[in-house]
Amino acid sequence: MTHDLLIRGFDDQIHLQLGELATEKGVSINSIVKDAVDKWLKQQKSDIPKKHYLLIYSNDDAILGLTKSMDRLAQENGLFRCFCGPPSSTTTKLLSKLK
């Protein structure tokens, strides 16, 4: 049994682009959306959900203090720790020092 699905956040521009792509490919918009949902559901069954946090600060002292606290908490709780950043960054230098 099929159901109607209301998708919030699809404005006229997105719907127009999707309609043009559907016409170009010779399929319906429904087919494109169903395929996307099916792929997403299949991925959810096989992958373990992950959370990622992005922190952006403009003050070096504040981020260094926060970074030290986060590192301490991660070590105490046995969490995986990794980072990436420009080599010249003070935060990258601190994290490299903390290993």
Summary of the structure (lengths in Angstrom):
residues: 99
radius of gyration: 22.3
end to end distance: 55.5
largest distance: 59.4
contacts: 161
relative contact order: 0.07
helix: 59%
strand: 0%
